[in-house]
Amino acid sequence: MSKIRTHLIVSGMVQGVGFRYTTQMKAKEMGLTGWVRNLADGTVEIEVEGDDKVVYPFVDLMKKGPRRFIHVDHVDIETYDDLKGYTAFEIR
């Protein structure tokens, strides 16, 4: 397993539906670190770090929408080898 950092921009019905909270809970359950925040254009930005075998399933979950009433239209994804060293997963 190798550690990676992945940056996502999620668009769709992702604000005002509990997306950030659910994302934080899923990341914590999966042992991932990083953050999630709303952007002014209605999208949600996520940065997550962890083992690639855990990050990739997390990204797949974000593509589907982590729970009911969350509709994801598109996810822009960039993956990096360099880590920022996050120690928790927080809502910003």
Biopython code that builds the backbone (N, CA, C, O; Angstrom):
import numpy as np
from Bio.PDB.StructureBuilder import StructureBuilder

atoms = [
    (1, "MET", "N", (0.850, -1.185, 0.000)),
    (1, "MET", "CA", (0.000, 0.000, 0.000)),
    (1, "MET", "C", (0.886, 1.234, 0.000)),
    (1, "MET", "O", (1.925, 1.283, 0.658)),
    (2, "SER", "N", (0.446, 2.226, -0.755)),
    (2, "SER", "CA", (1.158, 3.495, -0.731)),
    (2, "SER", "C", (0.192, 4.593, -0.308)),
    (2, "SER", "O", (-1.007, 4.532, -0.578)),
    (3, "LYS", "N", (0.735, 5.580, 0.350)),
    (3, "LYS", "CA", (-0.073, 6.710, 0.815)),
    (3, "LYS", "C", (-0.190, 7.724, -0.312)),
    (3, "LYS", "O", (0.776, 8.000, -1.023)),
    (4, "ILE", "N", (-1.402, 8.277, -0.463)),
    (4, "ILE", "CA", (-1.651, 9.290, -1.485)),
    (4, "ILE", "C", (-2.510, 10.408, -0.901)),
    (4, "ILE", "O", (-3.138, 10.263, 0.148)),
    (5, "ARG", "N", (-2.513, 11.532, -1.624)),
    (5, "ARG", "CA", (-3.395, 12.661, -1.308)),
    (5, "ARG", "C", (-4.257, 12.897, -2.536)),
    (5, "ARG", "O", (-3.744, 12.969, -3.653)),
    (6, "THR", "N", (-5.555, 13.016, -2.338)),
    (6, "THR", "CA", (-6.477, 13.237, -3.452)),
    (6, "THR", "C", (-7.306, 14.481, -3.196)),
    (6, "THR", "O", (-7.831, 14.688, -2.102)),
    (7, "HIS", "N", (-7.410, 15.304, -4.228)),
    (7, "HIS", "CA", (-8.177, 16.547, -4.175)),
    (7, "HIS", "C", (-9.392, 16.378, -5.082)),
    (7, "HIS", "O", (-9.259, 15.981, -6.240)),
    (8, "LEU", "N", (-10.581, 16.683, -4.550)),
    (8, "LEU", "CA", (-11.821, 16.529, -5.315)),
    (8, "LEU", "C", (-12.624, 17.823, -5.289)),
    (8, "LEU", "O", (-12.652, 18.530, -4.282)),
    (9, "ILE", "N", (-13.272, 18.120, -6.401)),
    (9, "ILE", "CA", (-14.296, 19.159, -6.475)),
    (9, "ILE", "C", (-15.571, 18.441, -6.907)),
    (9, "ILE", "O", (-15.637, 17.871, -7.996)),
    (10, "VAL", "N", (-16.577, 18.478, -6.044)),
    (10, "VAL", "CA", (-17.820, 17.738, -6.269)),
    (10, "VAL", "C", (-18.921, 18.722, -6.624)),
    (10, "VAL", "O", (-19.157, 19.687, -5.898)),
    (11, "SER", "N", (-19.598, 18.475, -7.749)),
    (11, "SER", "CA", (-20.711, 19.338, -8.153)),
    (11, "SER", "C", (-22.002, 18.534, -8.199)),
    (11, "SER", "O", (-21.987, 17.313, -8.352)),
    (12, "GLY", "N", (-23.105, 19.236, -8.065)),
    (12, "GLY", "CA", (-24.429, 18.626, -8.021)),
    (12, "GLY", "C", (-25.212, 19.242, -6.882)),
    (12, "GLY", "O", (-24.950, 20.381, -6.496)),
    (13, "MET", "N", (-26.186, 18.497, -6.330)),
    (13, "MET", "CA", (-26.911, 18.980, -5.159)),
    (13, "MET", "C", (-26.114, 18.525, -3.938)),
    (13, "MET", "O", (-26.415, 17.501, -3.326)),
    (14, "VAL", "N", (-25.085, 19.316, -3.597)),
    (14, "VAL", "CA", (-24.136, 18.912, -2.563)),
    (14, "VAL", "C", (-24.008, 19.919, -1.421)),
    (14, "VAL", "O", (-23.228, 19.702, -0.493)),
    (15, "GLN", "N", (-24.758, 21.006, -1.476)),
    (15, "GLN", "CA", (-24.756, 21.960, -0.364)),
    (15, "GLN", "C", (-26.147, 22.011, 0.241)),
    (15, "GLN", "O", (-27.147, 21.966, -0.475)),
    (16, "GLY", "N", (-26.204, 22.105, 1.569)),
    (16, "GLY", "CA", (-27.483, 22.164, 2.268)),
    (16, "GLY", "C", (-28.171, 20.817, 2.427)),
    (16, "GLY", "O", (-29.357, 20.756, 2.751)),
    (17, "VAL", "N", (-27.425, 19.729, 2.197)),
    (17, "VAL", "CA", (-28.004, 18.381, 2.282)),
    (17, "VAL", "C", (-27.192, 17.457, 3.195)),
    (17, "VAL", "O", (-27.402, 16.244, 3.189)),
    (18, "GLY", "N", (-26.279, 18.017, 3.970)),
    (18, "GLY", "CA", (-25.472, 17.219, 4.884)),
    (18, "GLY", "C", (-24.263, 16.554, 4.254)),
    (18, "GLY", "O", (-23.695, 15.624, 4.827)),
    (19, "PHE", "N", (-23.864, 17.022, 3.078)),
    (19, "PHE", "CA", (-22.750, 16.396, 2.364)),
    (19, "PHE", "C", (-21.446, 16.474, 3.155)),
    (19, "PHE", "O", (-20.745, 15.470, 3.281)),
    (20, "ARG", "N", (-21.111, 17.650, 3.688)),
    (20, "ARG", "CA", (-19.839, 17.793, 4.412)),
    (20, "ARG", "C", (-19.804, 16.909, 5.658)),
    (20, "ARG", "O", (-18.804, 16.239, 5.918)),
    (21, "TYR", "N", (-20.881, 16.906, 6.417)),
    (21, "TYR", "CA", (-20.942, 16.092, 7.631)),
    (21, "TYR", "C", (-20.804, 14.604, 7.290)),
    (21, "TYR", "O", (-20.032, 13.882, 7.921)),
    (22, "THR", "N", (-21.559, 14.163, 6.289)),
    (22, "THR", "CA", (-21.514, 12.757, 5.888)),
    (22, "THR", "C", (-20.129, 12.388, 5.363)),
    (22, "THR", "O", (-19.622, 11.302, 5.645)),
    (23, "THR", "N", (-19.523, 13.293, 4.599)),
    (23, "THR", "CA", (-18.173, 13.064, 4.093)),
    (23, "THR", "C", (-17.190, 12.906, 5.246)),
    (23, "THR", "O", (-16.343, 12.013, 5.229)),
    (24, "GLN", "N", (-17.304, 13.770, 6.242)),
    (24, "GLN", "CA", (-16.425, 13.685, 7.407)),
    (24, "GLN", "C", (-16.610, 12.351, 8.137)),
    (24, "GLN", "O", (-15.630, 11.706, 8.510)),
    (25, "MET", "N", (-17.847, 11.947, 8.338)),
    (25, "MET", "CA", (-18.107, 10.691, 9.041)),
    (25, "MET", "C", (-17.543, 9.494, 8.273)),
    (25, "MET", "O", (-16.932, 8.607, 8.869)),
    (26, "LYS", "N", (-17.747, 9.469, 6.950)),
    (26, "LYS", "CA", (-17.236, 8.361, 6.126)),
    (26, "LYS", "C", (-15.711, 8.331, 6.149)),
    (26, "LYS", "O", (-15.110, 7.263, 6.262)),
    (27, "ALA", "N", (-15.084, 9.508, 6.041)),
    (27, "ALA", "CA", (-13.620, 9.575, 6.061)),
    (27, "ALA", "C", (-13.081, 9.057, 7.390)),
    (27, "ALA", "O", (-12.114, 8.295, 7.418)),
    (28, "LYS", "N", (-13.705, 9.470, 8.483)),
    (28, "LYS", "CA", (-13.263, 9.003, 9.800)),
    (28, "LYS", "C", (-13.450, 7.494, 9.940)),
    (28, "LYS", "O", (-12.570, 6.806, 10.458)),
    (29, "GLU", "N", (-14.594, 6.974, 9.479)),
    (29, "GLU", "CA", (-14.846, 5.526, 9.529)),
    (29, "GLU", "C", (-13.781, 4.748, 8.768)),
    (29, "GLU", "O", (-13.410, 3.639, 9.154)),
    (30, "MET", "N", (-13.291, 5.345, 7.676)),
    (30, "MET", "CA", (-12.328, 4.673, 6.811)),
    (30, "MET", "C", (-10.879, 4.950, 7.222)),
    (30, "MET", "O", (-9.951, 4.438, 6.597)),
    (31, "GLY", "N", (-10.684, 5.753, 8.260)),
    (31, "GLY", "CA", (-9.338, 6.043, 8.747)),
    (31, "GLY", "C", (-8.563, 7.032, 7.900)),
    (31, "GLY", "O", (-7.333, 6.996, 7.877)),
    (32, "LEU", "N", (-9.271, 7.923, 7.199)),
    (32, "LEU", "CA", (-8.640, 8.906, 6.330)),
    (32, "LEU", "C", (-8.536, 10.257, 7.031)),
    (32, "LEU", "O", (-9.274, 10.533, 7.976)),
    (33, "THR", "N", (-7.619, 11.089, 6.562)),
    (33, "THR", "CA", (-7.447, 12.434, 7.100)),
    (33, "THR", "C", (-7.596, 13.453, 5.978)),
    (33, "THR", "O", (-7.502, 13.113, 4.798)),
    (34, "GLY", "N", (-7.833, 14.721, 6.363)),
    (34, "GLY", "CA", (-7.969, 15.794, 5.386)),
    (34, "GLY", "C", (-9.044, 16.764, 5.792)),
    (34, "GLY", "O", (-9.213, 17.056, 6.975)),
    (35, "TRP", "N", (-9.781, 17.272, 4.806)),
    (35, "TRP", "CA", (-10.821, 18.262, 5.084)),
    (35, "TRP", "C", (-11.847, 18.321, 3.960)),
    (35, "TRP", "O", (-11.638, 17.790, 2.869)),
    (36, "VAL", "N", (-12.969, 18.988, 4.262)),
    (36, "VAL", "CA", (-14.043, 19.227, 3.296)),
    (36, "VAL", "C", (-14.588, 20.627, 3.541)),
    (36, "VAL", "O", (-14.683, 21.062, 4.688)),
    (37, "ARG", "N", (-14.950, 21.339, 2.469)),
    (37, "ARG", "CA", (-15.537, 22.674, 2.627)),
    (37, "ARG", "C", (-16.430, 23.018, 1.442)),
    (37, "ARG", "O", (-16.237, 22.521, 0.333)),
    (38, "ASN", "N", (-17.419, 23.885, 1.702)),
    (38, "ASN", "CA", (-18.268, 24.424, 0.648)),
    (38, "ASN", "C", (-17.518, 25.524, -0.081)),
    (38, "ASN", "O", (-16.739, 26.262, 0.524)),
    (39, "LEU", "N", (-17.753, 25.633, -1.384)),
    (39, "LEU", "CA", (-17.216, 26.730, -2.173)),
    (39, "LEU", "C", (-18.357, 27.644, -2.599)),
    (39, "LEU", "O", (-19.511, 27.221, -2.660)),
    (40, "ALA", "N", (-18.031, 28.886, -2.890)),
    (40, "ALA", "CA", (-19.036, 29.900, -3.211)),
    (40, "ALA", "C", (-19.843, 29.558, -4.461)),
    (40, "ALA", "O", (-20.973, 30.025, -4.604)),
    (41, "ASP", "N", (-19.291, 28.755, -5.366)),
    (41, "ASP", "CA", (-19.993, 28.424, -6.615)),
    (41, "ASP", "C", (-20.975, 27.262, -6.467)),
    (41, "ASP", "O", (-21.554, 26.813, -7.456)),
    (42, "GLY", "N", (-21.169, 26.766, -5.227)),
    (42, "GLY", "CA", (-22.127, 25.686, -4.989)),
    (42, "GLY", "C", (-21.522, 24.298, -5.003)),
    (42, "GLY", "O", (-22.225, 23.314, -4.776)),
    (43, "THR", "N", (-20.226, 24.203, -5.267)),
    (43, "THR", "CA", (-19.550, 22.913, -5.237)),
    (43, "THR", "C", (-18.970, 22.662, -3.846)),
    (43, "THR", "O", (-18.984, 23.538, -2.982)),
    (44, "VAL", "N", (-18.464, 21.458, -3.653)),
    (44, "VAL", "CA", (-17.791, 21.099, -2.406)),
    (44, "VAL", "C", (-16.383, 20.635, -2.755)),
    (44, "VAL", "O", (-16.180, 19.870, -3.698)),
    (45, "GLU", "N", (-15.418, 21.111, -1.979)),
    (45, "GLU", "CA", (-14.014, 20.750, -2.166)),
    (45, "GLU", "C", (-13.592, 19.793, -1.053)),
    (45, "GLU", "O", (-13.904, 20.010, 0.118)),
    (46, "ILE", "N", (-12.883, 18.739, -1.430)),
    (46, "ILE", "CA", (-12.411, 17.734, -0.476)),
    (46, "ILE", "C", (-10.931, 17.483, -0.732)),
    (46, "ILE", "O", (-10.493, 17.395, -1.879)),
    (47, "GLU", "N", (-10.172, 17.368, 0.344)),
    (47, "GLU", "CA", (-8.803, 16.884, 0.231)),
    (47, "GLU", "C", (-8.653, 15.765, 1.248)),
    (47, "GLU", "O", (-8.953, 15.942, 2.429)),
    (48, "VAL", "N", (-8.189, 14.620, 0.785)),
    (48, "VAL", "CA", (-8.142, 13.427, 1.635)),
    (48, "VAL", "C", (-6.795, 12.728, 1.462)),
    (48, "VAL", "O", (-6.249, 12.659, 0.361)),
    (49, "GLU", "N", (-6.274, 12.212, 2.575)),
    (49, "GLU", "CA", (-5.017, 11.469, 2.556)),
    (49, "GLU", "C", (-5.196, 10.113, 3.221)),
    (49, "GLU", "O", (-5.992, 9.951, 4.146)),
    (50, "GLY", "N", (-4.440, 9.147, 2.728)),
    (50, "GLY", "CA", (-4.464, 7.824, 3.334)),
    (50, "GLY", "C", (-3.904, 6.789, 2.383)),
    (50, "GLY", "O", (-3.352, 7.125, 1.335)),
    (51, "ASP", "N", (-4.049, 5.523, 2.755)),
    (51, "ASP", "CA", (-3.606, 4.428, 1.898)),
    (51, "ASP", "C", (-4.442, 4.412, 0.623)),
    (51, "ASP", "O", (-5.660, 4.586, 0.662)),
    (52, "ASP", "N", (-3.774, 4.200, -0.504)),
    (52, "ASP", "CA", (-4.483, 4.218, -1.781)),
    (52, "ASP", "C", (-5.621, 3.207, -1.825)),
    (52, "ASP", "O", (-6.638, 3.453, -2.472)),
    (53, "LYS", "N", (-5.466, 2.073, -1.146)),
    (53, "LYS", "CA", (-6.517, 1.047, -1.157)),
    (53, "LYS", "C", (-7.751, 1.470, -0.371)),
    (53, "LYS", "O", (-8.792, 0.817, -0.449)),
    (54, "VAL", "N", (-7.641, 2.554, 0.381)),
    (54, "VAL", "CA", (-8.779, 3.102, 1.113)),
    (54, "VAL", "C", (-9.273, 4.386, 0.449)),
    (54, "VAL", "O", (-10.476, 4.638, 0.398)),
    (55, "VAL", "N", (-8.344, 5.195, -0.058)),
    (55, "VAL", "CA", (-8.725, 6.460, -0.700)),
    (55, "VAL", "C", (-9.569, 6.203, -1.945)),
    (55, "VAL", "O", (-10.577, 6.881, -2.147)),
    (56, "TYR", "N", (-9.185, 5.246, -2.780)),
    (56, "TYR", "CA", (-9.937, 5.008, -4.017)),
    (56, "TYR", "C", (-11.393, 4.597, -3.761)),
    (56, "TYR", "O", (-12.280, 5.110, -4.444)),
    (57, "PRO", "N", (-11.681, 3.697, -2.813)),
    (57, "PRO", "CA", (-13.088, 3.414, -2.496)),
    (57, "PRO", "C", (-13.829, 4.640, -1.939)),
    (57, "PRO", "O", (-15.018, 4.818, -2.205)),
    (58, "PHE", "N", (-13.129, 5.481, -1.170)),
    (58, "PHE", "CA", (-13.728, 6.722, -0.669)),
    (58, "PHE", "C", (-14.118, 7.622, -1.843)),
    (58, "PHE", "O", (-15.214, 8.183, -1.861)),
    (59, "VAL", "N", (-13.226, 7.759, -2.817)),
    (59, "VAL", "CA", (-13.515, 8.575, -4.003)),
    (59, "VAL", "C", (-14.723, 8.005, -4.749)),
    (59, "VAL", "O", (-15.587, 8.764, -5.190)),
    (60, "ASP", "N", (-14.794, 6.693, -4.895)),
    (60, "ASP", "CA", (-15.949, 6.067, -5.549)),
    (60, "ASP", "C", (-17.242, 6.390, -4.808)),
    (60, "ASP", "O", (-18.275, 6.634, -5.431)),
    (61, "LEU", "N", (-17.185, 6.392, -3.485)),
    (61, "LEU", "CA", (-18.346, 6.738, -2.668)),
    (61, "LEU", "C", (-18.764, 8.186, -2.904)),
    (61, "LEU", "O", (-19.957, 8.480, -2.977)),
    (62, "MET", "N", (-17.797, 9.091, -3.022)),
    (62, "MET", "CA", (-18.105, 10.500, -3.272)),
    (62, "MET", "C", (-18.745, 10.680, -4.649)),
    (62, "MET", "O", (-19.608, 11.541, -4.821)),
    (63, "LYS", "N", (-18.333, 9.880, -5.621)),
    (63, "LYS", "CA", (-18.916, 9.953, -6.965)),
    (63, "LYS", "C", (-20.388, 9.558, -6.945)),
    (63, "LYS", "O", (-21.194, 10.125, -7.683)),
    (64, "LYS", "N", (-20.741, 8.593, -6.108)),
    (64, "LYS", "CA", (-22.124, 8.120, -6.018)),
    (64, "LYS", "C", (-22.986, 9.030, -5.157)),
    (64, "LYS", "O", (-24.207, 9.068, -5.310)),
    (65, "GLY", "N", (-22.351, 9.756, -4.257)),
    (65, "GLY", "CA", (-23.083, 10.519, -3.248)),
    (65, "GLY", "C", (-23.116, 9.680, -1.991)),
    (65, "GLY", "O", (-23.653, 8.572, -2.007)),
    (66, "PRO", "N", (-22.551, 10.185, -0.891)),
    (66, "PRO", "CA", (-22.391, 9.363, 0.302)),
    (66, "PRO", "C", (-23.676, 9.007, 1.039)),
    (66, "PRO", "O", (-23.642, 8.216, 1.981)),
    (67, "ARG", "N", (-24.808, 9.574, 0.629)),
    (67, "ARG", "CA", (-26.081, 9.175, 1.258)),
    (67, "ARG", "C", (-27.257, 9.675, 0.422)),
    (67, "ARG", "O", (-27.082, 10.441, -0.525)),
    (68, "ARG", "N", (-28.446, 9.231, 0.788)),
    (68, "ARG", "CA", (-29.673, 9.637, 0.104)),
    (68, "ARG", "C", (-29.827, 11.149, 0.131)),
    (68, "ARG", "O", (-29.319, 11.808, 1.038)),
    (69, "PHE", "N", (-30.510, 11.696, -0.838)),
    (69, "PHE", "CA", (-30.795, 13.123, -0.982)),
    (69, "PHE", "C", (-29.583, 13.935, -1.424)),
    (69, "PHE", "O", (-29.675, 15.152, -1.577)),
    (70, "ILE", "N", (-28.465, 13.279, -1.626)),
    (70, "ILE", "CA", (-27.286, 13.952, -2.161)),
    (70, "ILE", "C", (-27.129, 13.479, -3.598)),
    (70, "ILE", "O", (-26.963, 12.286, -3.853)),
    (71, "HIS", "N", (-27.183, 14.419, -4.531)),
    (71, "HIS", "CA", (-27.079, 14.075, -5.948)),
    (71, "HIS", "C", (-25.787, 14.657, -6.509)),
    (71, "HIS", "O", (-25.634, 15.876, -6.587)),
    (72, "VAL", "N", (-24.869, 13.795, -6.895)),
    (72, "VAL", "CA", (-23.589, 14.214, -7.453)),
    (72, "VAL", "C", (-23.673, 14.160, -8.971)),
    (72, "VAL", "O", (-24.000, 13.124, -9.550)),
    (73, "ASP", "N", (-23.371, 15.294, -9.611)),
    (73, "ASP", "CA", (-23.346, 15.358, -11.073)),
    (73, "ASP", "C", (-21.964, 15.036, -11.635)),
    (73, "ASP", "O", (-21.837, 14.332, -12.637)),
    (74, "HIS", "N", (-20.933, 15.560, -10.977)),
    (74, "HIS", "CA", (-19.578, 15.429, -11.519)),
    (74, "HIS", "C", (-18.555, 15.573, -10.396)),
    (74, "HIS", "O", (-18.778, 16.301, -9.429)),
    (75, "VAL", "N", (-17.435, 14.873, -10.536)),
    (75, "VAL", "CA", (-16.334, 15.000, -9.578)),
    (75, "VAL", "C", (-15.037, 15.184, -10.359)),
    (75, "VAL", "O", (-14.666, 14.332, -11.166)),
    (76, "ASP", "N", (-14.349, 16.302, -10.118)),
    (76, "ASP", "CA", (-13.001, 16.514, -10.651)),
    (76, "ASP", "C", (-12.029, 15.935, -9.633)),
    (76, "ASP", "O", (-12.133, 16.220, -8.440)),
    (77, "ILE", "N", (-11.090, 15.128, -10.097)),
    (77, "ILE", "CA", (-10.193, 14.406, -9.193)),
    (77, "ILE", "C", (-8.746, 14.614, -9.618)),
    (77, "ILE", "O", (-8.399, 14.468, -10.790)),
    (78, "GLU", "N", (-7.914, 14.957, -8.646)),
    (78, "GLU", "CA", (-6.468, 15.020, -8.852)),
    (78, "GLU", "C", (-5.817, 14.249, -7.713)),
    (78, "GLU", "O", (-6.179, 14.430, -6.550)),
    (79, "THR", "N", (-4.855, 13.386, -8.044)),
    (79, "THR", "CA", (-4.179, 12.574, -7.035)),
    (79, "THR", "C", (-2.690, 12.896, -7.038)),
    (79, "THR", "O", (-2.074, 13.069, -8.090)),
    (80, "TYR", "N", (-2.129, 12.973, -5.836)),
    (80, "TYR", "CA", (-0.730, 13.357, -5.657)),
    (80, "TYR", "C", (-0.008, 12.346, -4.768)),
    (80, "TYR", "O", (-0.624, 11.681, -3.935)),
    (81, "ASP", "N", (1.301, 12.243, -4.959)),
    (81, "ASP", "CA", (2.130, 11.391, -4.108)),
    (81, "ASP", "C", (2.597, 12.118, -2.852)),
    (81, "ASP", "O", (2.880, 11.486, -1.834)),
    (82, "ASP", "N", (2.678, 13.457, -2.922)),
    (82, "ASP", "CA", (3.144, 14.214, -1.755)),
    (82, "ASP", "C", (1.996, 14.409, -0.768)),
    (82, "ASP", "O", (0.864, 14.699, -1.155)),
    (83, "LEU", "N", (2.311, 14.244, 0.500)),
    (83, "LEU", "CA", (1.306, 14.344, 1.554)),
    (83, "LEU", "C", (1.466, 15.654, 2.306)),
    (83, "LEU", "O", (2.560, 16.215, 2.378)),
    (84, "LYS", "N", (0.356, 16.138, 2.867)),
    (84, "LYS", "CA", (0.385, 17.355, 3.684)),
    (84, "LYS", "C", (0.480, 17.024, 5.171)),
    (84, "LYS", "O", (0.742, 17.910, 5.984)),
    (85, "GLY", "N", (0.272, 15.770, 5.531)),
    (85, "GLY", "CA", (0.416, 15.351, 6.921)),
    (85, "GLY", "C", (-0.765, 15.689, 7.811)),
    (85, "GLY", "O", (-0.582, 15.976, 8.994)),
    (86, "TYR", "N", (-1.976, 15.661, 7.263)),
    (86, "TYR", "CA", (-3.167, 15.914, 8.079)),
    (86, "TYR", "C", (-3.265, 14.859, 9.181)),
    (86, "TYR", "O", (-2.898, 13.702, 8.980)),
    (87, "THR", "N", (-3.762, 15.271, 10.343)),
    (87, "THR", "CA", (-3.871, 14.338, 11.473)),
    (87, "THR", "C", (-5.313, 13.976, 11.804)),
    (87, "THR", "O", (-5.555, 13.085, 12.618)),
    (88, "ALA", "N", (-6.270, 14.654, 11.184)),
    (88, "ALA", "CA", (-7.698, 14.402, 11.411)),
    (88, "ALA", "C", (-8.430, 14.754, 10.125)),
    (88, "ALA", "O", (-7.819, 15.230, 9.168)),
    (89, "PHE", "N", (-9.738, 14.520, 10.103)),
    (89, "PHE", "CA", (-10.559, 14.956, 8.970)),
    (89, "PHE", "C", (-11.537, 15.993, 9.499)),
    (89, "PHE", "O", (-12.343, 15.698, 10.382)),
    (90, "GLU", "N", (-11.468, 17.210, 8.960)),
    (90, "GLU", "CA", (-12.266, 18.309, 9.501)),
    (90, "GLU", "C", (-13.146, 18.971, 8.453)),
    (90, "GLU", "O", (-12.877, 18.911, 7.253)),
    (91, "ILE", "N", (-14.193, 19.598, 8.938)),
    (91, "ILE", "CA", (-15.048, 20.449, 8.111)),
    (91, "ILE", "C", (-14.510, 21.860, 8.242)),
    (91, "ILE", "O", (-14.347, 22.367, 9.351)),
    (92, "ARG", "N", (-14.237, 22.490, 7.120)),
    (92, "ARG", "CA", (-13.713, 23.865, 7.140)),
    (92, "ARG", "C", (-14.794, 24.845, 6.782)),
    (92, "ARG", "O", (-14.547, 26.050, 6.745)),
]
sb = StructureBuilder()
sb.init_structure("model")
sb.init_model(0)
sb.init_chain("A")
sb.init_seg("    ")
for serial, (resi, resn, name, xyz) in enumerate(atoms, 1):
    if name == "N":
        sb.init_residue(resn, " ", resi, " ")
    sb.init_atom(name, np.array(xyz, "f"), 0.0, 1.0, " ", f" {name:<3s}", serial, name[0])
structure = sb.get_structure()
